[in-house]
Amino acid sequence: MVIEEYSGSLHGRLYYETFVCHDGDVVEAARFDTDGPIYLHEYRFVDGLMRSADTVARRGSGREAYAYTDGQISRVEIEHDSRAPSVLTAEHDDRGLVRVVEVMGRRSEVRYERPPAGFDLEAACRSIKDALIMLIPDAVARLAVDGPAACVALSYDRSDALSFEVHGATEEERAALAAIDAQAAWSPADFGARADVDLDGAGSVRLVRQELALLDADDLDAAAGSEAGRRLLCAVAAQLNHRDWSNMLPVTDDFVVYPVDLELVDLERNLADCLPPDRLARLRERRLR
């Protein structure tokens, strides 16, 4: 089978060609553009089950080998140019997949684990929220800020809002950043003080991360990253904004706590979700957003 892709005009130019060949137990796929091969893939099957996948692309290559037990995949050996070799092992029972564990060198990590019977994701999220409301102030107390703090940012990656760091900035720091760019005053990457939050004791964090990621994967319309995780951090920040911080560290009169992703994509809606309308209006009046 050959797939040809042209530009949209009537006499459009051929941009891409993809060749797929099925020969017995081997499937080959090759994709080209005007500069030559983009990728070459080869998949080998035995008794209807894929046993290996070899891939070569412009920026690297890789190989995966698959083993099965009673027709269910039980082991994947992975070799890629950009990472160390690893092995995935999968456990099944009569209900289906139980656990996936990845071993890379001497390190072992659970990649998937079936939630226990009766697991309630909403209840688990509430438990993590309560734990974070206790843990974040401890991290804030460790911030080495040179003067009254103007803000504390919970800085996260959009792919996992529950993996975050605490960053703090003084009014002087934020004013200097704002002179460069209006949004820079909200960018935790440019703040001078940071602290980690130990989430190991914050309930079933790994399991919650897993289930939130699966929810996002099932929703084709979902924005990148965990929307539920973002909302959870906003709820935490909203409650922390009602706290009296003066007994923990010197703060300015308009001190705020807010979550924000590293690219500041979620900044506007996060501020609206975690600040009372009057405080948000005051920030707007001062042109801090």
N, C-alpha and C positions, 0 to 999 in steps of 0.2 A: 504494500500500500504506500502511495506517495501523497503527501499533503503539500500543496503549494500555497504560499501566502503572498498576496500582491498589495501594493498601495491602493488607495481608494479611487484613484482616477480611472477613467474609461480605458485608457491604455496604460494601466498601472505597471509599475516596475516590480519584478519578482524580488522579494526581500528574504523569504525563508523557504526552505524545503525540508521536510521531515520524511525519512524513509523508515518503514517498519516492515520487518521480514519475519515470518513465522515458519520455521523449518523444523518439524517434528517437535522435539523437546527444547528447542532453543528459540528465543525471541530476541531479535536485534532491533535497536532503534538508533537512528543517526539524524542529527539536526544540523543544518548548514545555513550560513548566511553568505553574503558576498565575499567575506574574508576567509571562508572555509568552514571546517567543522566547529560547531559549538559544543556538542557533546556526542559521545558514542556510548551506548548502553548494551549490555548483553545479559539476558536472564536465562538461566538453565533450570529445567523442570525434570522431576522424576516422579512417575506415578501421579501426575497432576499437581504436585506440590513444588513450589519454587525452592530450589536448593542453593542458588547463588545469584548474586547480582554484581556485575563488574561495571564500573562507571569511569569514564575518562572525560574530562572537560578541559577547557583552556587553562584553568587555574588549579588543576589538581586531578587526582584520581582516587578511587576507593574500591573496596570490595567488602561484601557482606555474604556470609555463609549461614545457611539455616538448617536446623535440625528439628525433628518432630517426634512426639511421643503420642501414640494412638491418634495420629492425624492432626494433633494440635501442636503449634510451634512451641518449642521448649528451650531453644538456645539459638542465639545470634552472635556470630563472631564478626566484629567490625574493625576494618582497617581503612583509615583515610589519611591523606597527606597532612591535613591540618590538625590532627589530633592523635593522641596516643591510642594504641590498640585497646579495645575493650570487648567484654563479653556480657551479653544480656541473657539472663536465665528467667524463664517464665514458669510459674506454677499454676496448675489448674485443678479444679475439683469438678464434681458433677454439676455445679452451678455456673461454671465458666472460669474466667481468669481470676486468680487470687492475688498474685504478686509478680512484679517485675523488678529484678535486682540487676544493677550494672556493676561489674567489677572492672576497674581500670588500675593495673598495677597492684599495689597493696590496698587501694581504697575501694570500698564497697558502698553503694548508695541505692536506697530503695527508690525506684522511678515510678512505681505504681503499687498501690495496695488497696484492695477492696475495702470500703468502709465497713465497720462492724455492724451487726444487726442493730437496728434502731437508731443509727447515726442520724442526727438532725443538723443539717448544714446551718440553718438559721440560728439555732441554739449555740452551735460551735462558734459562729461569728460573734454572737453576743458575748460569749466567754472571752474571746480574744480581745474584743473591744474593752471589756472591763480590765483585762490584764494590761493592755497598752496604756490606759488612763493612769495606771499605777507605775508603769515602767518608764514612760516618757519623761515625767518630771525628774526621775533619778538621773536620766541621761542629760537633761537640761542643766541640772546642778553641776555636772562635770564640764560644761562648756567654759572654755577659757576666753571670755569676752572682755575686751579692754574698755570698760565703760558700761552704762546702762544698755541693756539689750532692747532693740526695737522690734525684733521679730525672731521667731523660731520656725524653721521650715522642716517639714518631714519630707525628705527628698527620696523619691522612688523611681524605679524603672517602670515604664508603662506595661511591660510584660508581666510584672509581679509587684503590685502595689504593697504587698505585705513584706517585701524586702526593702527596707528603707534606712536612712541615716538621719540623724538630727543635726541641723546646722543652725548657727546663730549669728546675728549681725547687730552691730550698734547703729545708732542713727547716723553717725558720721560715715560709717562704711557705706550705708545705703545711699546717703546723699552723694557720695563720690561715685558710686555705681550709676545712680540716676542721671548724673551729669554726662555720662557716656551714652546711656540708652535707658529709656523709661522702664522697659521690662527688666533690665539688668538689676534693678533694685530688688527684684523678687527672685533672682537666680541664686540658689544655694551653692552652685558650683563656684561662685565668686566670693562666698562668705569665708571669713577667716577662721571660725570656730566650728568644730564638728565633734560628734560623739556617736558611738554605736549603741544600738538597742538590742539586748539579748532576748530573743523571742523564744528560746528553748522552753521556758517555763510558761509561755502564754497559751496554754491549752494545746489542742491538736493542730498546730500551725501547718505542719507539712501536709496533713490530710486535707485541711481547708484549702491550702494553695492548690493542691491537686484537683479538688472538686471544682473550684472556681475556674481553673484553667480548662477543664473539660466542658464546663458550661459555655465558656467563650468559644471553644472549638466547635461546639454543636450549633452555635448561633452564627449563621453566615453573615448576618447584618451587624454583628457586634463590632465595636471599635477595637483597635489594637489594645491588648492588655486586658486586665481584669477590671471590668466596670464595677462589679460588686466589691472588689478590694478597694477601689478608689472611693466608693461611697462609704465604706467602713472607716477609712482614714479620715474622711471629712467629718463623719459623726464623732470620731475621737477628738479631732481638733475643735469642733464646735463645743464640746463639753469642756475641753481644756481652756477655751477662751473665757469661760465663766469663773475660772480659778483665780485666786489671789496669789500672784507670783512674787510679791514683794518680800516674803519671808524666805525665799529660795535664792534669788539673785536680783540685783538692781535692774529695773525695767523702766522704759519710758511710759508716758501716760497712754499712748496709743499702741502699746505692745500687743502683738497678735501671734497666734500659732496657726499655721496653715500647711496643708500637704501640697506638694507640687512635683510633677514629673521633671526629669532632667532637661527635656526640650521645651518646657513651659507650655505645652499644648493644652493641658488641663487647667492652667492657672485661673482663667476667668471664671469658669463654672465652679472650681474648688473654692474660690473666695466667696462666691455667692452662697455656696452650700455650708460653709463653716463659720461665717460671720453674721451677726445680727444685722438687719437692714440699716439701723442707725449708724453702727460702726463702719459698715461698708460705705455709707453715704459720706461720712467724715473723711474716709480715705480718698474718696473721689474728689471731695472739695479741696483736699490738700494736693491733688494731682499725683498721688502715689501709685496710681494704676493706669 
